[in-house]
């Protein structure tokens, strides 16, 4: 049995859940999210909690049970409190500027890079080298952070590039350090 799938999901008072014919819509103070659930999964909604159930008790379906429970829990957390990702830009002359709905990066290339933020994702820049991304959709937020990091991944010799705030870069010694 899926240990994750069995756990009920608590519903905050400010979150409204609508489940109709395999389609789930969750509304809260941070926004609205919608998702089609797997056909093998069903929901049981009470005023204080939500349970994810399997329609058929086949062992090969248990993987969908835990996955769908986690996705629904992330939707509820996203619309109630939201998610954060923090990126740090390390390197001489490397910086980011907030231009409203897009970001302007200077990353050591011959040209600045302009990145348009997806809908539902907001950015805040601190000290030109720290970028805080916020959003209700965890999947979209993670994808946005990964795309931004890929513009200039951190390199192992000097540690220059864009990295997650909690990421540890394993440093290498250079040519002279090997002697």
NUDO-327708 format. One record per atom (N, C-alpha, C, O): atom name; x, y, z; residue number from 0. Coordinates in nm, 3 decimals. Each point is the difference from the previous one (the first is absolute). Layout:
<recs>
 atomo       x       y       z num
    CA       X       Y       Z NUM
...
</recs>
This chain:
<recs>
 atomo       x       y       z num
     N   0.083  -0.118   0.000   0
    CA  -0.083   0.118   0.000   0
     C   0.087   0.125   0.000   0
     O   0.108   0.001   0.058   0
     N  -0.155   0.102  -0.123   1
    CA   0.071   0.127  -0.002   1
     C  -0.018   0.070   0.134   1
     O  -0.112   0.031   0.040   1
     N   0.223  -0.008   0.030   2
    CA  -0.010   0.068   0.128   2
     C  -0.031   0.148  -0.019   2
     O  -0.066   0.061   0.084   2
     N   0.112  -0.003  -0.193   3
    CA  -0.029   0.140  -0.027   3
     C  -0.146   0.015  -0.042   3
     O  -0.067   0.093   0.044   3
     N   0.018  -0.182  -0.128   4
    CA  -0.136   0.010  -0.050   4
     C  -0.105  -0.013   0.108   4
     O  -0.108   0.058  -0.013   4
     N   0.137  -0.132   0.120   5
    CA  -0.096  -0.018   0.108   5
     C  -0.022   0.125   0.084   5
     O  -0.107   0.016   0.059   5
     N   0.205   0.073  -0.054   6
    CA  -0.007   0.116   0.089   6
     C  -0.105   0.100  -0.050   6
     O  -0.001   0.033  -0.118   6
     N  -0.086   0.016   0.207   7
    CA  -0.095   0.103  -0.041   7
     C   0.070   0.136  -0.014   7
     O   0.103   0.025   0.063   7
     N  -0.159   0.060  -0.146   8
    CA   0.055   0.134  -0.023   8
     C  -0.088   0.099   0.075   8
     O  -0.120   0.009  -0.029   8
     N   0.176   0.065   0.124   9
    CA  -0.083   0.099   0.073   9
     C  -0.035   0.117  -0.092   9
     O   0.083   0.047  -0.078   9
     N  -0.208   0.000   0.089  10
    CA  -0.046   0.113  -0.081  10
     C  -0.007   0.125   0.087  10
     O  -0.075   0.003   0.098  10
     N   0.153   0.102  -0.131  11
    CA  -0.015   0.126   0.073  11
     C  -0.138   0.061  -0.029  11
     O  -0.062  -0.030  -0.101  11
     N   0.016   0.115   0.192  12
    CA  -0.134   0.060  -0.013  12
     C  -0.013   0.088  -0.124  12
     O  -0.109   0.008  -0.058  12
     N   0.217   0.059   0.016  13
    CA  -0.007   0.093  -0.112  13
     C   0.008  -0.069  -0.137  13
     O  -0.012   0.068  -0.102  13
     N   0.031  -0.199   0.099  14
    CA   0.015  -0.073  -0.127  14
     C  -0.131  -0.067  -0.037  14
     O  -0.062  -0.068   0.082  14
     N   0.021   0.087  -0.206  15
    CA  -0.122  -0.062  -0.053  15
     C   0.040  -0.102  -0.106  15
     O   0.080   0.029  -0.090  15
     N  -0.136  -0.150   0.101  16
    CA   0.034  -0.109  -0.090  16
     C  -0.124  -0.039  -0.077  16
     O  -0.108  -0.016   0.057  16
     N   0.123  -0.001  -0.191  17
    CA  -0.109  -0.044  -0.085  17
     C   0.050  -0.118  -0.083  17
     O   0.097   0.014  -0.075  17
     N  -0.162  -0.129   0.088  18
    CA   0.039  -0.121  -0.073  18
     C  -0.118  -0.045  -0.084  18
     O  -0.107  -0.032   0.054  18
     N   0.126   0.028  -0.185  19
    CA  -0.109  -0.036  -0.089  19
     C   0.054  -0.081  -0.116  19
     O   0.077   0.050  -0.082  19
     N  -0.118  -0.177   0.074  20
    CA   0.029  -0.086  -0.114  20
     C   0.150  -0.008  -0.031  20
     O   0.040   0.013  -0.116  20
     N   0.043  -0.035   0.218  21
    CA   0.143  -0.016  -0.019  21
     C   0.079   0.128  -0.004  21
     O   0.123  -0.003  -0.009  21
     N  -0.189   0.116   0.014  22
    CA   0.067   0.129  -0.005  22
     C  -0.008   0.068   0.138  22
     O  -0.108   0.015   0.056  22
     N   0.225   0.025  -0.004  23
    CA   0.007   0.061   0.132  23
     C   0.037   0.146  -0.015  23
     O   0.095   0.034  -0.072  23
     N  -0.170   0.054   0.140  24
    CA   0.029   0.143   0.003  24
     C   0.012   0.042   0.146  24
     O  -0.088  -0.028   0.082  24
     N   0.199   0.096  -0.051  25
    CA   0.027   0.044   0.137  25
     C   0.015   0.151  -0.003  25
     O   0.082   0.053  -0.075  25
     N  -0.161   0.019   0.159  26
    CA   0.006   0.146   0.008  26
     C   0.041   0.040   0.140  26
     O  -0.044  -0.057   0.099  26
     N   0.131   0.159  -0.092  27
    CA   0.047   0.049   0.128  27
     C   0.047   0.143  -0.012  27
     O  -0.015   0.061  -0.106  27
     N   0.072  -0.005   0.212  28
    CA   0.044   0.140  -0.004  28
     C   0.116   0.026  -0.097  28
     O   0.016   0.113  -0.045  28
     N   0.063  -0.213   0.012  29
    CA   0.114   0.018  -0.091  29
     C  -0.034  -0.028  -0.146  29
     O   0.085   0.020  -0.088  29
     N  -0.208  -0.065   0.060  30
    CA  -0.037  -0.023  -0.139  30
     C  -0.086  -0.124  -0.016  30
     O  -0.053  -0.055   0.096  30
     N   0.040   0.013  -0.222  31
    CA  -0.081  -0.116  -0.036  31
     C   0.085  -0.096  -0.081  31
     O   0.070   0.042  -0.093  31
     N  -0.077  -0.170   0.127  32
    CA   0.071  -0.104  -0.074  32
     C  -0.099  -0.107  -0.043  32
     O  -0.096  -0.029   0.072  32
     N   0.119  -0.030  -0.189  33
    CA  -0.086  -0.106  -0.050  33
     C   0.087  -0.114  -0.054  33
     O   0.110   0.023  -0.050  33
     N  -0.162  -0.146   0.061  34
    CA   0.074  -0.117  -0.047  34
     C  -0.100  -0.112  -0.027  34
     O  -0.101  -0.015   0.070  34
     N   0.131  -0.065  -0.173  35
    CA  -0.077  -0.121  -0.025  35
     C   0.070  -0.114   0.073  35
     O   0.120  -0.022  -0.018  35
     N  -0.195  -0.049   0.100  36
    CA   0.057  -0.111   0.075  36
     C  -0.001  -0.127  -0.083  36
     O  -0.077  -0.012  -0.096  36
     N   0.161  -0.083   0.132  37
    CA   0.009  -0.128  -0.069  37
     C  -0.135  -0.072   0.014  37
     O  -0.063   0.009   0.105  37
     N   0.019  -0.081  -0.209  38
    CA  -0.131  -0.066   0.006  38
     C  -0.011  -0.109   0.107  38
     O  -0.112  -0.035   0.039  38
     N   0.222  -0.018   0.011  39
    CA  -0.004  -0.103   0.103  39
     C  -0.016   0.057   0.141  39
     O  -0.016  -0.076   0.096  39
     N   0.019   0.209  -0.084  40
    CA  -0.002   0.065   0.130  40
     C  -0.131   0.077   0.017  40
     O  -0.051   0.058  -0.095  40
     N  -0.001  -0.059   0.217  41
    CA  -0.122   0.073   0.034  41
     C   0.026   0.080   0.128  41
     O   0.091  -0.033   0.076  41
     N  -0.172   0.137  -0.053  42
    CA   0.015   0.083   0.119  42
     C  -0.122  -0.010   0.089  42
     O  -0.113  -0.014  -0.047  42
     N   0.138   0.020   0.180  43
    CA  -0.106   0.008   0.099  43
     C   0.022   0.131   0.076  43
     O   0.100   0.016   0.069  43
     N  -0.194   0.078  -0.084  44
    CA   0.017   0.133   0.056  44
     C  -0.093   0.018   0.120  44
     O  -0.120  -0.024  -0.009  44
     N   0.179   0.065   0.123  45
    CA  -0.076   0.039   0.117  45
     C   0.035   0.146   0.030  45
     O   0.095   0.051  -0.060  45
     N  -0.167   0.018   0.148  46
    CA   0.032   0.141   0.026  46
     C   0.139   0.026   0.058  46
     O   0.055   0.108  -0.019  46
     N   0.004  -0.206   0.088  47
    CA   0.129   0.023   0.064  47
     C   0.116  -0.070  -0.067  47
     O   0.115   0.039   0.020  47
     N  -0.142  -0.143  -0.100  48
    CA   0.109  -0.073  -0.064  48
     C  -0.044  -0.060  -0.132  48
     O  -0.118  -0.002  -0.035  48
     N   0.219  -0.047  -0.038  49
    CA  -0.023  -0.058  -0.132  49
     C   0.077  -0.131  -0.004  49
     O   0.116  -0.004   0.041  49
     N  -0.178  -0.103  -0.089  50
    CA   0.067  -0.130  -0.011  50
     C   0.006  -0.042  -0.146  50
     O  -0.096   0.020  -0.075  50
     N   0.208  -0.078   0.037  51
    CA   0.017  -0.052  -0.135  51
     C  -0.021  -0.151   0.008  51
     O   0.064  -0.069   0.081  51
     N  -0.153   0.018  -0.165  52
    CA  -0.035  -0.143   0.002  52
     C   0.028  -0.062  -0.135  52
     O  -0.003   0.068  -0.103  52
     N   0.030  -0.199   0.103  53
    CA   0.015  -0.074  -0.125  53
     C  -0.135  -0.060  -0.038  53
     O  -0.076  -0.044   0.086  53
     N   0.047   0.043  -0.216  54
    CA  -0.126  -0.059  -0.046  54
     C   0.009  -0.153  -0.002  54
     O  -0.101  -0.068   0.018  54
     N   0.223   0.016  -0.041  55
    CA   0.021  -0.145  -0.006  55
     C   0.122  -0.032   0.086  55
     O   0.099   0.073  -0.004  55
     N  -0.105  -0.182   0.080  56
    CA   0.110  -0.033   0.092  56
     C   0.099  -0.095  -0.068  56
     O   0.021  -0.112   0.047  56
     N   0.039   0.156  -0.156  57
    CA   0.102  -0.076  -0.069  57
     C   0.136   0.052   0.043  57
     O   0.020   0.122   0.011  57
     N   0.074  -0.210   0.014  58
    CA   0.131   0.040   0.054  58
     C   0.074   0.095  -0.093  58
     O   0.072   0.088   0.047  58
     N  -0.088  -0.102  -0.177  59
    CA   0.072   0.086  -0.094  59
     C  -0.057   0.142  -0.003  59
     O   0.064   0.089  -0.057  59
     N  -0.181  -0.066   0.116  60
    CA  -0.060   0.133   0.001  60
     C   0.044   0.083   0.119  60
     O  -0.029   0.120   0.005  60
     N   0.098  -0.181   0.092  61
    CA   0.039   0.072   0.122  61
     C   0.089   0.119  -0.028  61
     O  -0.003   0.099   0.072  61
     N   0.084  -0.109  -0.179  62
    CA   0.091   0.111  -0.032  62
     C  -0.077   0.126  -0.036  62
     O   0.046   0.110   0.031  62
     N  -0.160  -0.123  -0.095  63
    CA  -0.081   0.117  -0.034  63
     C  -0.064   0.061   0.125  63
     O  -0.021   0.121   0.007  63
     N  -0.009  -0.205   0.088  64
    CA  -0.064   0.043   0.123  64
     C   0.088   0.100   0.075  64
     O  -0.046   0.109   0.034  64
     N   0.171  -0.144  -0.010  65
    CA   0.093   0.089   0.071  65
     C   0.032   0.124  -0.082  65
     O   0.009   0.110   0.055  65
     N   0.009  -0.126  -0.185  66
    CA   0.032   0.113  -0.087  66
     C  -0.113   0.102  -0.002  66
     O   0.023   0.119   0.019  66
     N  -0.145  -0.166  -0.041  67
    CA  -0.114   0.091  -0.008  67
     C  -0.027   0.067   0.135  67
     O  -0.041   0.115   0.004  67
     N   0.064  -0.186   0.106  68
    CA  -0.018   0.060   0.132  68
     C   0.100   0.113   0.021  68
     O  -0.036   0.105   0.053  68
     N   0.161  -0.125  -0.095  69
    CA   0.102   0.103   0.013  69
     C  -0.031   0.120  -0.089  69
     O   0.019   0.114   0.042  69
     N  -0.066  -0.138  -0.163  70
    CA  -0.033   0.110  -0.091  70
     C  -0.117   0.083   0.054  70
     O   0.002   0.123  -0.009  70
     N  -0.102  -0.190   0.065  71
    CA  -0.115   0.072   0.057  71
     C   0.044   0.078   0.124  71
     O  -0.043   0.114   0.019  71
     N   0.127  -0.174   0.064  72
    CA   0.049   0.070   0.120  72
     C   0.082   0.123  -0.039  72
     O  -0.010   0.103   0.066  72
     N   0.090  -0.113  -0.172  73
    CA   0.077   0.116  -0.047  73
     C  -0.092   0.109  -0.054  73
     O   0.030   0.119   0.017  73
     N  -0.140  -0.155  -0.080  74
    CA  -0.095   0.100  -0.048  74
     C  -0.061   0.075   0.118  74
     O  -0.012   0.122  -0.004  74
     N  -0.027  -0.194   0.108  75
    CA  -0.063   0.062   0.117  75
     C   0.100   0.090   0.072  75
     O  -0.034   0.111   0.041  75
     N   0.157  -0.158  -0.024  76
    CA   0.104   0.082   0.064  76
     C   0.031   0.123  -0.084  76
     O   0.021   0.108   0.055  76
     N  -0.019  -0.123  -0.186  77
    CA   0.031   0.111  -0.089  77
     C  -0.101   0.112   0.005  77
     O   0.037   0.117   0.005  77
     N  -0.166  -0.151  -0.005  78
    CA  -0.102   0.106   0.002  78
     C  -0.020   0.059   0.139  78
     O  -0.057   0.109   0.013  78
     N   0.102  -0.178   0.091  79
    CA  -0.016   0.055   0.134  79
     C   0.123   0.078   0.046  79
     O  -0.015   0.112   0.049  79
     N   0.136  -0.168  -0.064  80
    CA   0.121   0.070   0.047  80
     C   0.097   0.034  -0.113  80
     O   0.075   0.096   0.013  80
     N  -0.074  -0.172  -0.122  81
    CA   0.090   0.026  -0.112  81
     C   0.135  -0.067   0.019  81
     O   0.029  -0.057   0.106  81
     N   0.055   0.063  -0.209  82
    CA   0.132  -0.060   0.001  82
     C   0.104   0.105  -0.035  82
     O  -0.029   0.097  -0.068  82
     N   0.152  -0.118   0.115  83
    CA   0.112   0.090  -0.026  83
     C   0.119  -0.078  -0.054  83
     O   0.023  -0.114   0.041  83
     N   0.052   0.174  -0.132  84
    CA   0.129  -0.051  -0.045  84
     C   0.094   0.119  -0.002  84
     O  -0.033   0.106  -0.053  84
     N   0.151  -0.123   0.111  85
    CA   0.097   0.108   0.005  85
     C   0.122  -0.039  -0.081  85
     O   0.056  -0.109   0.018  85
     N  -0.015   0.198  -0.108  86
    CA   0.118  -0.021  -0.084  86
     C   0.104   0.107   0.033  86
     O  -0.035   0.115   0.027  86
     N   0.162  -0.154  -0.028  87
    CA   0.109   0.095   0.022  87
     C   0.084   0.007  -0.127  87
     O   0.027  -0.101  -0.065  87
     N   0.014   0.223   0.031  88
    CA   0.083   0.024  -0.118  88
     C   0.139   0.036   0.051  88
     O   0.018   0.103   0.065  88
     N   0.079  -0.187  -0.096  89
    CA   0.137   0.015   0.051  89
     C   0.093   0.029  -0.117  89
     O   0.000  -0.073  -0.099  89
     N   0.078   0.178   0.110  90
    CA   0.098   0.032  -0.103  90
     C   0.015   0.150  -0.015  90
     O  -0.095   0.075   0.020  90
     N   0.214  -0.031  -0.056  91
    CA   0.027   0.142  -0.019  91
     C  -0.078   0.052  -0.119  91
     O   0.015  -0.051  -0.112  91
     N  -0.096   0.150   0.135  92
    CA  -0.079   0.060  -0.107  92
     C  -0.129  -0.073  -0.031  92
     O  -0.079   0.047  -0.082  92
     N   0.054  -0.161   0.144  93
    CA  -0.123  -0.073  -0.023  93
     C  -0.110   0.064   0.083  93
     O   0.018   0.022   0.120  93
     N  -0.132   0.007  -0.182  94
    CA  -0.111   0.062   0.073  94
     C  -0.131  -0.025  -0.071  94
     O  -0.004  -0.046  -0.114  94
     N  -0.104   0.078   0.185  95
    CA  -0.135  -0.013  -0.055  95
     C  -0.076   0.127   0.035  95
     O   0.018   0.057   0.107  95
     N  -0.105  -0.013  -0.200  96
    CA  -0.084   0.117   0.022  96
     C  -0.146  -0.040  -0.021  96
     O  -0.032  -0.075  -0.093  96
     N  -0.054   0.126   0.179  97
    CA  -0.143  -0.027  -0.011  97
     C  -0.064   0.108  -0.087  97
     O   0.009   0.118   0.033  97
     N  -0.072  -0.156  -0.142  98
    CA  -0.065   0.093  -0.092  98
     C  -0.150  -0.026  -0.009  98
     O  -0.059   0.005  -0.108  98
     N  -0.002  -0.034   0.223  99
    CA  -0.145  -0.026   0.001  99
     C  -0.031  -0.145  -0.030  99
     O   0.019  -0.086   0.085  99
     N  -0.068   0.058  -0.207 100
    CA  -0.037  -0.137  -0.035 100
     C   0.116  -0.078  -0.063 100
     O  -0.019  -0.115  -0.040 100
     N   0.138   0.176   0.032 101
    CA   0.116  -0.074  -0.050 101
     C   0.124   0.039   0.080 101
     O   0.003   0.101   0.069 101
     N   0.099  -0.185  -0.082 102
    CA   0.127   0.020   0.070 102
     C   0.110   0.022  -0.103 102
     O  -0.003  -0.057  -0.109 102
     N   0.101   0.140   0.145 103
    CA   0.113   0.028  -0.088 103
     C   0.127  -0.047   0.070 103
     O   0.037   0.052   0.105 103
     N   0.029  -0.151  -0.164 104
    CA   0.120  -0.060   0.059 104
     C   0.125   0.047  -0.072 104
     O   0.001   0.008  -0.123 104
     N   0.104   0.025   0.198 105
    CA   0.133   0.024  -0.053 105
     C   0.089  -0.109   0.057 105
     O   0.031   0.001   0.119 105
     N   0.008  -0.097  -0.204 106
    CA   0.068  -0.120   0.048 106
     C   0.135  -0.024  -0.067 106
     O   0.044  -0.114  -0.012 106
     N   0.022   0.221  -0.031 107
    CA   0.132  -0.016  -0.059 107
     C  -0.001  -0.029  -0.149 107
     O   0.106  -0.016  -0.060 107
     N  -0.223   0.008   0.001 108
    CA  -0.008  -0.017  -0.145 108
     C   0.014   0.137  -0.067 108
     O   0.004   0.102   0.070 108
     N   0.004  -0.098  -0.201 109
    CA   0.015   0.126  -0.072 109
     C  -0.130   0.080  -0.005 109
     O   0.000   0.114  -0.047 109
     N  -0.109  -0.172   0.094 110
    CA  -0.130   0.065  -0.005 110
     C  -0.078  -0.032   0.128 110
     O   0.022  -0.105   0.060 110
     N  -0.112   0.192  -0.020 111
    CA  -0.087  -0.034   0.115 111
     C  -0.108  -0.099  -0.044 111
     O  -0.040  -0.003  -0.117 111
     N  -0.006  -0.077   0.210 112
    CA  -0.103  -0.100  -0.028 112
     C  -0.130   0.046   0.064 112
     O  -0.005   0.028   0.120 112
     N  -0.100  -0.022  -0.200 113
    CA  -0.132   0.039   0.050 113
     C  -0.084  -0.126   0.016 113
     O  -0.010  -0.080  -0.092 113
     N  -0.051   0.064   0.210 114
    CA  -0.084  -0.117   0.027 114
     C  -0.137   0.047   0.047 114
     O  -0.011   0.072   0.099 114
     N  -0.092  -0.114  -0.171 115
    CA  -0.137   0.036   0.035 115
     C  -0.053  -0.103   0.099 115
     O   0.005  -0.121  -0.026 115
     N  -0.058   0.169   0.138 116
    CA  -0.053  -0.089   0.104 116
     C  -0.134  -0.060  -0.044 116
     O  -0.082   0.070  -0.058 116
     N   0.060  -0.199   0.086 117
    CA  -0.130  -0.059  -0.031 117
     C  -0.110   0.057   0.090 117
     O   0.029   0.057   0.106 117
     N  -0.152  -0.073  -0.147 118
    CA  -0.112   0.052   0.080 118
     C  -0.006  -0.077   0.132 118
     O   0.019  -0.121   0.004 118
     N  -0.046   0.193   0.103 119
    CA  -0.009  -0.062   0.131 119
     C   0.131   0.000   0.077 119
     O   0.000  -0.036   0.118 119
     N   0.110   0.074  -0.180 120
    CA   0.131   0.004   0.065 120
     C   0.041   0.145   0.016 120
     O  -0.002   0.077  -0.096 120
     N   0.040  -0.039   0.218 121
    CA   0.050   0.136   0.025 121
     C   0.145  -0.009   0.046 121
     O   0.042  -0.100   0.058 121
     N   0.034   0.207  -0.085 122
    CA   0.142   0.003   0.035 122
     C   0.030   0.124   0.081 122
     O  -0.059   0.106  -0.020 122
     N   0.153  -0.121   0.112 123
    CA   0.048   0.111   0.080 123
     C   0.154  -0.009  -0.001 123
     O   0.057  -0.105   0.026 123
     N   0.008   0.218  -0.055 124
    CA   0.146   0.004  -0.008 124
     C   0.054   0.072   0.123 124
     O  -0.046   0.109   0.034 124
     N   0.144  -0.171   0.031 125
    CA   0.067   0.062   0.114 125
     C   0.148   0.017  -0.033 125
     O   0.066  -0.097  -0.037 125
     N  -0.014   0.218   0.050 126
    CA   0.142   0.032  -0.018 126
     C   0.056  -0.042  -0.136 126
     O   0.120  -0.028  -0.010 126
     N  -0.201   0.023  -0.093 127
    CA   0.040  -0.032  -0.137 127
     C   0.056  -0.141  -0.018 127
     O   0.033  -0.037  -0.113 127
     N  -0.020  -0.042   0.220 128
    CA   0.056  -0.134  -0.018 128
     C  -0.079  -0.109   0.072 128
     O   0.046  -0.114   0.008 128
     N  -0.162   0.146   0.044 129
    CA  -0.085  -0.099   0.066 129
     C  -0.140   0.014  -0.058 129
     O  -0.058   0.108   0.002 129
     N   0.005  -0.218  -0.054 130
    CA  -0.129  -0.001  -0.067 130
     C  -0.095  -0.092   0.075 130
     O   0.030  -0.118   0.019 130
     N  -0.143   0.172   0.024 131
    CA  -0.100  -0.079   0.072 131
     C  -0.122  -0.015  -0.089 131
     O  -0.064   0.098  -0.036 131
     N   0.033  -0.222   0.001 132
    CA  -0.116  -0.031  -0.084 132
     C  -0.112  -0.053   0.089 132
     O   0.024  -0.081   0.090 132
     N  -0.146   0.129  -0.114 133
    CA  -0.117  -0.042   0.078 133
     C  -0.110  -0.044  -0.096 133
     O  -0.013   0.053  -0.110 133
     N  -0.068  -0.150   0.154 134
    CA  -0.112  -0.043  -0.079 134
     C  -0.084  -0.104   0.072 134
     O   0.045  -0.059   0.098 134
     N  -0.165   0.037  -0.146 135
    CA  -0.091  -0.098   0.059 135
     C   0.022  -0.138  -0.059 135
     O  -0.022  -0.100   0.068 135
     N   0.065   0.091  -0.193 136
    CA   0.019  -0.127  -0.069 136
     C   0.145  -0.046   0.019 136
     O   0.092   0.060  -0.056 136
     N  -0.072  -0.165   0.134 137
    CA   0.135  -0.048   0.031 137
     C   0.073  -0.049  -0.125 137
     O   0.120   0.022  -0.014 137
     N  -0.191  -0.087  -0.075 138
    CA   0.059  -0.053  -0.123 138
     C   0.050   0.112  -0.090 138
     O   0.113  -0.006  -0.049 138
     N  -0.194   0.107   0.027 139
    CA   0.037   0.114  -0.083 139
     C   0.114   0.079   0.062 139
     O   0.089   0.048  -0.071 139
     N  -0.091  -0.032   0.203 140
    CA   0.106   0.072   0.070 140
     C   0.133  -0.071  -0.012 140
     O   0.103   0.063  -0.027 140
     N  -0.102  -0.194   0.045 141
    CA   0.122  -0.078  -0.013 141
     C   0.055   0.003  -0.141 141
     O   0.122   0.008  -0.019 141
     N  -0.210  -0.013  -0.081 142
    CA   0.044   0.006  -0.140 142
     C   0.060   0.136  -0.033 142
     O   0.100   0.008  -0.070 142
     N  -0.161   0.099   0.121 143
    CA   0.051   0.135  -0.022 143
     C   0.138   0.015   0.061 143
     O   0.091   0.054  -0.063 143
     N  -0.074  -0.102   0.187 144
    CA   0.130   0.009   0.067 144
     C   0.106  -0.081  -0.075 144
     O   0.114   0.043  -0.010 144
     N  -0.151  -0.159  -0.043 145
    CA   0.094  -0.084  -0.074 145
     C   0.042   0.066  -0.132 145
     O   0.117  -0.009  -0.039 145
     N  -0.210   0.074  -0.028 146
    CA   0.032   0.068  -0.127 146
     C   0.094   0.117   0.026 146
     O   0.094   0.022  -0.076 146
     N  -0.120   0.054   0.183 147
    CA   0.087   0.113   0.034 147
     C   0.138  -0.050   0.039 147
     O   0.100   0.058  -0.042 147
     N  -0.091  -0.165   0.120 148
    CA   0.130  -0.054   0.041 148
     C   0.078  -0.049  -0.122 148
     O   0.123   0.011  -0.002 148
     N  -0.191  -0.063  -0.098 149
    CA   0.065  -0.055  -0.118 149
     C   0.064   0.108  -0.088 149
     O   0.082  -0.031  -0.086 149
     N  -0.119   0.159   0.106 150
    CA   0.061   0.107  -0.078 150
     C   0.151   0.009   0.023 150
     O   0.076   0.027  -0.093 150
     N  -0.034  -0.051   0.217 151
    CA   0.143  -0.002   0.034 151
     C   0.016  -0.091   0.122 151
     O   0.003   0.049   0.113 151
     N   0.007  -0.181  -0.134 152
    CA   0.014  -0.091   0.114 152
     C   0.131   0.027   0.075 152
     O   0.097   0.044  -0.062 152
     N  -0.092  -0.069   0.192 153
    CA   0.122   0.026   0.074 153
     C   0.113  -0.092  -0.045 153
     O  -0.021  -0.119  -0.024 153
     N   0.140   0.175   0.013 154
    CA   0.114  -0.082  -0.043 154
     C   0.083  -0.038   0.122 154
     O   0.001   0.073   0.099 154
     N   0.069  -0.188  -0.104 155
    CA   0.063  -0.054   0.120 155
     C   0.133   0.064   0.040 155
     O   0.050  -0.029   0.109 155
     N   0.011   0.113  -0.192 156
    CA   0.132   0.053   0.032 156
     C  -0.007   0.129   0.082 156
     O   0.069   0.012   0.101 156
     N  -0.151   0.082  -0.143 157
    CA  -0.014   0.125   0.076 157
     C  -0.138   0.013   0.063 157
     O  -0.021   0.088   0.084 157
     N  -0.074  -0.174  -0.122 158
    CA  -0.135   0.005   0.057 158
     C  -0.088   0.106  -0.063 158
     O  -0.105   0.032   0.055 158
     N   0.146   0.024  -0.170 159
    CA  -0.078   0.106  -0.064 159
     C  -0.121  -0.060  -0.071 159
     O   0.007  -0.110  -0.054 159
     N  -0.117   0.185   0.056 160
    CA  -0.121  -0.042  -0.069 160
     C  -0.123   0.021   0.085 160
     O   0.006   0.069   0.102 160
     N  -0.117  -0.127  -0.144 161
    CA  -0.126   0.009   0.073 161
     C  -0.021  -0.131   0.073 161
     O   0.004  -0.107  -0.060 161
     N  -0.027   0.116   0.191 162
    CA  -0.022  -0.120   0.080 162
     C  -0.118   0.021   0.093 162
     O  -0.038   0.114   0.029 162
     N  -0.019  -0.224   0.018 163
    CA  -0.104   0.007   0.102 163
     C   0.065   0.045   0.130 163
     O   0.118  -0.025   0.022 163
     N  -0.193   0.092   0.065 164
    CA   0.056   0.054   0.124 164
     C   0.051  -0.111   0.092 164
     O   0.100   0.019   0.069 164
     N  -0.165  -0.134  -0.069 165
    CA   0.041  -0.109   0.088 165
     C   0.091  -0.101  -0.070 165
     O   0.033  -0.103   0.058 165
     N   0.008   0.130  -0.181 166
    CA   0.084  -0.090  -0.077 166
     C   0.146   0.016   0.040 166
     O   0.047   0.112   0.020 166
     N   0.024  -0.222  -0.008 167
    CA   0.142   0.002   0.031 167
     C   0.076  -0.043  -0.124 167
     O  -0.023  -0.108  -0.054 167
     N   0.114   0.194   0.009 168
    CA   0.078  -0.028  -0.119 168
     C   0.129  -0.071   0.042 168
     O   0.077   0.054   0.079 168
     N  -0.053  -0.174  -0.131 169
    CA   0.124  -0.071   0.030 169
     C   0.110   0.061  -0.084 169
     O  -0.002  -0.005  -0.123 169
     N   0.099   0.064   0.191 170
    CA   0.107   0.072  -0.067 170
     C   0.112  -0.095  -0.039 170
     O   0.025  -0.098   0.069 170
     N   0.043   0.129  -0.181 171
    CA   0.116  -0.075  -0.046 171
     C   0.123   0.088   0.010 171
     O  -0.010   0.123  -0.006 171
     N   0.126  -0.186   0.023 172
    CA   0.123   0.076  -0.004 172
     C   0.040   0.018  -0.146 172
     O  -0.033  -0.083  -0.084 172
     N   0.102   0.191   0.054 173
    CA   0.041   0.026  -0.137 173
     C   0.124  -0.080  -0.038 173
     O   0.039  -0.093   0.069 173
     N   0.024   0.133  -0.183 174
    CA   0.120  -0.069  -0.048 174
     C   0.112   0.004   0.103 174
     O   0.066  -0.101   0.023 174
     N  -0.046   0.218   0.038 175
    CA   0.111   0.018   0.091 175
     C  -0.023  -0.074   0.131 175
     O   0.097  -0.032   0.070 175
     N  -0.220   0.005  -0.034 176
    CA  -0.029  -0.066   0.127 176
     C   0.027  -0.148  -0.002 176
     O   0.003  -0.062   0.106 176
     N   0.018   0.001  -0.221 177
    CA   0.020  -0.143  -0.012 177
     C   0.143  -0.042   0.023 177
     O   0.027  -0.120   0.010 177
     N   0.067   0.212   0.000 178
    CA   0.142  -0.035   0.012 178
     C   0.039  -0.040   0.137 178
     O   0.116  -0.032   0.024 178
</recs>
